Amino acid sequence: MAPNSLPFLSIHSHYLPFLYFLLTSLSLLPSSASAAPLTSLCSRPLPLPSATLPSPSFPSHFFTISSGSFSGGIPLFSLSPPSSRPNSFSFLTKSSFHTNSPGLFRLSGTLILRGTHPASTNRSLLHLHRVRPRLPLHRRYAAVSFDLDGFWSEPDSLLCMHGPGIILSSRGNAIHSNALLKLNFSKTSTLTSPFVTGTLESSDEPVNPNHFDPVSLVSFAEKNYEYTETSHAKSVCGDLSVQEESRGLGGEFSCEQLRGLLEGSFQLEYGRDCLNGHCDPVRGALGFNQDYMFSNQLDCSDDGKVHMYLVFTNESRSMSHSFMIGEKGLVVEGFWDGERNRLCLVGCDVVASEEGSRNNLSINECSFGLSFWFPSVLSIKSRSVAVGRIWEAKRESKTGNFTMIPFGTTANYMSNLAKLKYKYTKVEVVRGFCAKVDHGKKGKGDFPDGRSFRDMRFRFDVKSKEGKGFSGIASPISLGDNFYAALDLADNATQLDSDNGYLNISYKIEYNLDQGSKKQMKISAEGIYNPKSGALCLIGCQYVGSSDAVRQARVNDSMDCEIFVNMQLGSLHGKPTEHVKGTIRSLRAKSDPLFFDSVEITSRGIYFEQAAESIWRMDVEITMVLISLTFTCLFLGLQLYHLKKNPDFLPSISILMLVILVLGNMIPLVLNFDALFVMRRSKQNILVWSGGWLEVNEVVIRVLTMVNFLLQLRLLQVAWAARSADVSKTGLWVHEKKTIWICLPLYLFGAFIAWLVHTINKSGRHTLWEDLSSYAGLILDGFLLPQVIFNVFLNLKGKALARSFYIGFTLVRALPHVYDAYRSRHYVSFLKSDYIYASPSEDIYSLAWDIVVPLGVLILSVVVFLQQQFGGSFFLPLRLRRSGEYEMVPVCGVFVGVYMIVHRYIECIFFFFVGIMRCVIRS
C-alpha cells in the first residue's frame, strides 16, 4: 500500500475488522467486470492495460478518497442520518495502468459506503439488525462495499467503474449486488474546483430485491492540489493588524502541528455595530449566521502553503475527522506567514448546485478573507489557543471599513502549551468579594493544596430558586503561572502568595440551563483559592454575543463579567455530602437585562487521595473474601475427610444446620449467576480505576462460592444418605423434627422483628429485601444453633463435627464483624456499593451487632465442643440427664435448656460491658 494511503487507515482504524471481512469476501468475487456492461453504461469499451509498467504519473494513491459524504441509496441507508453519525464513503485504489488509448487509464479499486440503516422488516436488503451482529458493528449501522474495475479518462476528467458489491447484514450474511460508479475526477484540483462529485447507481433491475436508489457522492480533493490564489491571500492579510502576541509553530513549518491547533470547533463572535448608543448585530452580514465553524480536510505543502474546507453549522460537536456537510461551507487557500506567526487565507463560498441537494456542491465567488493565529497569553476573556478573523475581501473593493467577525476555539485549552501563559486580570477585584466570605481563616481539617487536577475538577448539581435541578462541571485551567496539563505534581514550582497564602486559579464552568436541553451556561472564571480553608472565590465571564438583552443593556462588549462564584471545598477526610458547596450569582441589579437569579451548587464526590484509599481498601477486602472462601472450602474438605474416617458420626449431624449452610451459598449464586460468565462494569467510576481486576476477582469469588456450595451440598447428601439408610436410626428424624419445631419459630419471629424495624424506620436507605437479606446473614452466623439443640435431644458423646469445621466456620463468620468495627472507626463510606467484605447487604452490621455476633458464635462453638466431650445435655439438671429420661422430657424442657443457654449468654455480655466501662472510667 502506498504511504499516502496510511492516513486513511489511521483515521478509520475502528473499521479495520470490517474492512478485513469485506476485502476477504471481495477476493472471492470475479476479478473484474465484463466489458459489455461498461460499453453500454460508460459509452465506451473497457480499455485493456498496456504491457508497460503501472502508470508512474498517476500512482494508486492519486485516486484515493479517505472520506466523503453521500446521500440517497434507499433502502440501503436512511434518508435523514443523525448528525452524530453522517453517511460517509471512502475509495481505495488498488492498481492503475496505462492503456493503448492515449489519456485513458485502467483502474481497479474498492468503494465502501457507511451509513445509518432505516428500521424495516423486509426480508431482502432491509433485513438488517434484527439480531445481534456477529461482527463488531455499531447497532443499526449498515456498510456496503463494491469491488470495481474500469477506467479514468484524463481529457474528460471522468472516472467510470463497474463491479459487484457486498452488502453486509447485521447477521453477518453477504448479499451480492452490482453497481456503476461515475466520478468527476480532475487531474488537478484548484480553489474554484475543489470537489470530487459523482453518482453510484445500481445496475440490477428495479424488480430485483437488491436494487437501490442512486447515491450522490461528494468529497474534497485532497491530493494534487494546484495553488492559484496565494498572492491574493497575502494581499488581503496585509493590512490586518493583530495587537496580541502570537506564537509560532516552533521551528520549521509542520502541517501536523497546524492541524492539531485547528482541530475542534470555533465559535463565531458576531458582536455588534454600535452607533449613538444603539448596537445592531452583525450576524448575517457576510451571508451566514451559524454559531460554529470547523476546519475540515486540511492539507499542506512543504513550503507552508495550506488549503482546507471550512464548515459552518449550529452544532457545537461534529465528526470533524470525516468530510462534513454543514449549513454553509468555504473552500480556503493560503500560506503560513512565519514572520508574523499567522495563517493568511482567501476563501470561496460553497453552494449547492441543485435546490434541496446537499451533496451536489459548487463554488460561487471567492470574496472572503481569513486569518488564524495562536495567542501566547490566555486570559478570562480569551481562552482560545487558536483565534482568527473572517471578513469580506473582494478584489475590486478598496481599503476601508468592513465587517470582521472574530472566532476562537471552544475547547482544546491544554494542547500545545509551549510558550503559552495565563494572565490574571480579575484577581484584585475578586479579593474584595472573597475577603467578606473567607477572611483567610483556617478551616477544620486538611484541604486540597490546589496542585492536583483531579481534586480541583468536580461535577456538581445545580438548584435554582424554582427548585429545578440541573448538572454541571467545573474544570481548572491554570494554577498560578502553570497550566494544569503541564503542572508537575512532584515539583513545588507553584509558589504561594507571600502575604496571605492565596493561590491564583482559573476555571471553566459549564452547566445546563434546562433539563434535557442543549442550552448551557458557559462561564470563564478566575480568582483565588485558599488551601488552608478550602475557600474558592472567582469572578466569571460569559459570552453574551448579540442577544436581545445585550442590545437592551447597550453594552459594547460580547462578555458579561459581572458574575461571582463562591465555593467551599470539603475536607480531604470529610463525607461525600461535604465535597463542594457554593453559589453562582449575578452582580448586576435586578433591573439589568443581563441579570440572572442565583443558583446553588452542591457536589457529591471524593478526592483523589480518598479514591486511592478506597481502591486500596477494596483490594484488601477482595483479598479477605478470597482467603475466607478458600479456608471455608478447606474446612469443608477436612469435615468430609473426618466423616470418611468416622462414618458412624454421620447420622449425628443436624440436617437443618447443613441446609442453612447450603442455602447461605446457594442464594447469592442464584442472584448473581450471570457474574460467572458476564463481566459487568460497575456503574461507579471508582471501579474503573482498578483496570478490570475487580471484575476478574468477582468471577474468582463466584467460582470459589460455587465450589463451597458443592462441598456443602456433598456434606448434606452424605449425611442425609447415612441417616436414611439405617432403619434403626429413625429416632434421629424425630429429634430433627423437634429441632425444626424449635428453630423455625425463632427464625420467623426474627424475620417479623426485621420487618417491624424496617416499617418503623421509613427514613432508612435499605429496602425490605435488603433488610431481610441482612437478617438471613444473621441466621447464617448462628448456623451452630440447630446442632446444639439436636445434640440436646440426642445426648450422645462423639465428635460428629471436626474441630477445624465448627471452629473454622465460627472464625469465618465472626471476623467480618470484627473488621467492620475497625472499618467504621477508620473509614467513611463514599459509595453505596463499595463494601465487598462485611457488606451490609449480607449481614447486620453496627457497633452493637459487631460485639453481639462474635460473642454469640463463640459461645455456640464452645457449647458444641463441650457437648461432644460430655454429652449433648450436659448443662441440663442431673435428673433430666439420666439415661432414657431425656426422651420423655416434653418439648418445654428443651425450651428451659435453651433459656439457660441464653441466660448464660446474656450474663457474659453483661460482664463484658461492665469490664469495658471500668476500663473507660479508669482511663
Phi, psi and omega in degrees: 000141181293147181302325183289349176271354180295323177302329178297319180289324180291323181290322185247042182296334181286353178261001185301316176301322180291317180297324179298317179296316183294313182294325176295319179291322181294333179293341179275349180275167176302145185293334180206158176279158181290162181285334184300313180300320182290330178296320181274328185269327182254004175065020173198153181288161179290119181288145179272144179290147178282172182280357180282177179289166177306152186300118178282334182283335179231081179294171185300321185288351180298323182266005183288134175240112183283327182204131176215176181240150178217161175221160183093204179082020177293137009264016180290319187231158181290146179289328181232085179290154178292151181295334180286342180215075182288160176292136182217160178218164175215152180229124182242115180280131179265325181200154174216134184226150168293156174236175179287346178267127180298137178075010181239129184235138179272131184229153169220142183194181182234127176253128181236127177246136180229132181191176181280134180265136178287154178286131179198165179242012179299147184272354182266241182295334187276355184277071183237151169062031173270338179232153179304126184294150179282333178260157183285065177262153178290142181301136179061033179236120185258156178215140182228139180228138179234134176262106193250151177219137181180215185215163173234127180261116181294318180295322182270350185054040184244129174251118182233123184218152181219148177173173180280158180224166179237126174255112185271116177277169181290343177276356182090005180281143178256114179257127186268143178211172180230146184210158178243127180251129175232122180231138172274095188245101181282157178296320176226148177252148180229182181296330181268350176221070187265356189251152169252117182237160180172192182222156171235120184240145177283131177267003174279156179294149180301334180281346179291131180298344180266006178287146178222158180292158179302146180249127177267127185245143174207141177208167179266128180290112187271326186251166177053049179270138180250118181278122183237348187238023182295319180294324177295320178297323179293323182286322182288338179268352189299320184268359181282122180253137179241118183284324184281153180286136184247143178274152173269190180266007176074066178102224181289158180297133180228118180291324180295319178294321178295320179296322178293323179290330182265007182285148178095189185264149174247134177263129180274131180254094187293326177066203184213152168261117185253131179215123180056038177084356179252128183247125177249141181289149177262006178302128181090356182293331180259009177097005176212157182219027177286158185270335188231152179229142178235137171273123189229139175057053180279137177218154185222163169251167185293336182270012175095005177281143188225141168219146181200173182245122180257134181244134178248129184207167176264001177269126182282341180235127179214167180273082186290345180282346178248166181295129186246144172242102181262195177290334180206154180218155174228139170257126186235153180215144180180210185208161176269119180272101183290336181288319181257004179052057179212161179252119181254131186220153169238139188235152178242140182286133178257129180231161176276129182292328181240141180294133180086356180251123180264350184254002177253084190260152176210172183259133180267286179212152182258088187231023183237142171245142181222153175212136176241143169211172190232102185300145177269350180229128175257155179213182182294332180265348180222098181254007186271134176280346176222127180228172179185185179221149173228138183209170178274129186221071177284149183296322185278349182285145178269160179296132181181197179284132176212158184284131176237134180249115177281159176208161180203158180294146180266350182212201175063038180296327194266004180268153176053065186272000181298129179062022180256133182231164176242133181249120179273127181240350184243011185295315181294326178292318184287337179297323179294321178288321185287330181298328180287340185257318190260312182061019179064023185285162177264120181278171179280127179091181179261143183239162178302142180279357176093348186275347183262120178298323182295325181282329184269349177263134183205149170268150184216162174256140182249133178231122180269178179295330179283357179089003180286140181245130178231182181233159180201181181212142177238120183239127178287145180255309183218157174228114185063232180267006185245142169275146184298329180292334181253004183283122177276114184294335181273350182263136181264042183287333181280114183266144175281156175299130186292339184274306188234003177079013179281152176245133172284135185212149177233152187222159166240120185239130178224139172207154183288147178266347180205150182293125179076002182265153178275351179291132183229150169268116180248117186240128168265123187228153173209156182176218185230151178230133179256104181291348178280328183243348181078014181276132181237114182240128186223148167256131185245154175232141175231146179283125181248347174058228184245042181291165179298323180297324180291319179295323177292323180284345180056046180261123180268055181206139181274358182240135172258109184253024178259059181230132180243128180242120180238121182229148175239114178279146180280169179291154179297338181243022180274183179276161179300327180293346182254021187292300179215135173222147179177189181220154171235119184220157178272141178269002181275163176289155182298333180283347181288134180299336180270001179290144174222151180294144180291153179232149176261140179238138177223149182223128172258115182193184179225157177276168183299319180297320178292322178295318178297321177295321179295316179297317179298315180295322179294322176297319178297317181293323176298318178298319179295322177295315180297318179295317180299314181293323179296314179292326177298316176298321179295316180296321178294320177296320178294325178293318178295322178294321178298318180287332177292325177280334181231071184294341181293340181275352184303315181292347185271006179266135180291123178294323179299320178298316180293324178296319178298318179294319180295314180295326180297335177258335182287318183299312177299326179292319179294318182288337183235035185296322182292344179292343177289335188236337184246125179270100182261125178282134181297152178287343181276131183298334184296331181289336181293332183296340183284354177071022178096352183291331178298320179293319178297315179295328178297318178295319178298319179298316180296323179294316178296323177296322177296316178298317177301315180297317181294321178294319178293323176295322177294320178296318177296320182295317182289325178292317179295316181295320181294321180287324182283334184284332184264111181295329181290349182262019181297334178296335179294327177293328177295316177295325179295321178294320177297322177297318179296318181294337176274316185285321185299314176299325178296317180294318179294321178296319177296322177295322178296318178297318179298318178295320181294317179296319179296321181292319181291319182272072183290337181278359180294153183273351183267147174279170178298320180296320179295320178294320178292326176295320177296321178294325176298325175295326177294321175298320179294327176300318181267041183299337182279350181300314177300325180291323178297312180294320178297322178294328178297313179292322184284320178052048178242148172270144178151149183268074177295324177252131176292144181300322179298332182286300187283330175287318179297315178295325178298317178294321180297323180278336183272326185298322177303324180288324176295318179293321180296323178297322177288318184295323182294338180265341186240001184212140176250128182290131178253336181235150182291331186243028182267005174270122179252312175260138185059051181282136179299341179280354182246350181194171178266121182234129173193175181299319180291313181292331177292344175262317185292313186296309178302320178295320181297311181292329177293318178296317179298321178295319178294320180297317178298318178300314180292324178296321180285345177266318189240000180111154187293330183251035186296333184271356179279161176303154184300323184292337178271350181261003179293149188305127175088336186283338183293337179285338180271350181293130178294168182298331181296334176295323177293323176299324177297319178296318178296322179299319180295322178296313180298322179299315179294323179299316180293321178300317180298316180297320181298310181293331177295313179295322177300318179297321179296316181297322178296319179295322180294318181294319181294323182285000000 
